[in-house]
């Protein structure tokens, strides 16, 4: 039990350390400064500019208490409520903030409006550290956005694209003609050695972990002290063996006796039972339907 | 009269005879060979009969546009084929496999799990070879999984990575699974000495019901957290095993390992066979896939055997040495490859029974191939 507790504690610690993500993993992924008639409608039925934040990490990030601003001299311009439990952004997820000009309208409303030529900043909850920013070109027409398209999301390398063909609020920014994973692998690992080494390592790690767990948790128990047990049954067992040996002389009998003693001493005489009782239907005169039917007079 | 002749001409155009090409006849002949092997030689009859007959069905020449072919949207065969194309059938088969697999041999000797991992080298060996032969990485990954010797896994992965090659990959995987005794024995004999083949392993300990219940839960949590992309296969495999071992869901377990797996096996075999239409199947690519499939089996078997020999170098106690003849069982063709270990072992020493020991790496191979499929899917899917 102690070993199990240590194992579970170790696993939990490693998992928690891996999940220690912070707001530095957030980016300002896309901004639409001027809406048109096809743009997103907010909860009040209006169309306003919007800001999309994206979580680049594989862990959940709480952005409550952070700030949005378009003014580098006032980094605390529009606070994001820290009391709202909904300010959790899952891995590789995005969230939209409407730049309505009134942050009091809700958690997802910024206290400023957007205009072409502005820069949107995401500021950490200390109110000083700029986590990320995105500049909107001055000639950005209505209904168009500026976005960061991932080049290598693990390395956090992004390409800024102004006026993509279609704005993509609340979606991962990408080109429709982007490379498939197979094409990326063909370019990065043409001979396949990296993928092979990594994959073999992962297969071995997964199964080695399984081996480690079961070898640790269910290592074979040491044989119980059985010195007293044969002594207790000694008389009867010895008599039975002696009688059998007197009566029979063939090798099969000796083998059977030896096997029985071996199983007895190793406490493995019985199979593991499921301990589930089932009632199987048994045909008898009592439940025979033909005998229970009412006989019609002829 | 003209009307009658015209109708007859029209009817003639619709017949299989009028639309027949030599490729159709070749594929029908291959299907008939499969059926013959299954009935006469009893090689994997549960798979080769449906696949063989499916090949015959899929290659009956027909006039296009009647909406009856496996690749024509909305046809009966096409609807059944969606289970293969979308990857629904393989996880259901894994549910049944889980419900019929006894992991006792593995739990009693956890060290044998590693042999199941070593045998997965066949997958990546074939992947490397496929890349050198000009396949794209996603195609190479789908071809490599043939080395996992697991038909449902091969279908699942190829449906995601390279749907165009799925027919050839599935037929190749199932064919070589049926040929496991022929392929593995010479490799095992080649890589082991007479002394090694005579190693007697200690009897596995008795496994308690508690351990059997804990195994699918812990096994699932560990593997799924490492490779979530293998979730459909791993989840169903361990869930099926929990149904079997829990002791309180006997009816569900019996359904999973009985009627359910029978129905799905019939459908998967038939539709995979039907998907091998001559125009899509008879190509040089298919020949290359068959060649790579064979190599992947050879590599997997060799790696399993050699890995046991490597393990023996580190085992000081002679009584605990592992017989390398169980190394081949790391490929997950359950239980055929374990049976090969037993047969070859008894040919050398009739009193040396290796079946129980070989079942450990054998079922570990099932887990290993599902994990490997998950990794390939996450990199290439």
Interface residues (C-beta under 8 A of the other chain):
Chain A: X180 X181 X182 X183 X185 X186 X189 X190 X191 X192 X193 X195 X196 X198 X199 X200 X202 X203 X204 X205 X206 X207 X208 X209 X210 X211 X213 X214 X215 X217 X218 X220 X268 X272 X274 X275 X276 X278
Chain B: X107 X110 X111 X113 X114 X116 X117 X118 X120 X121 X123 X124 X127 X128 X131 X132 X136 X137 X138 X139 X140 X161 X205 X206 X207 X208 X209 X211 X212 X214 X215 X218 X219 X222 X223 X226 X227 X247 X248 X250 X364 X367 X368 X371 X372 X375 X376 X379 X380 X381
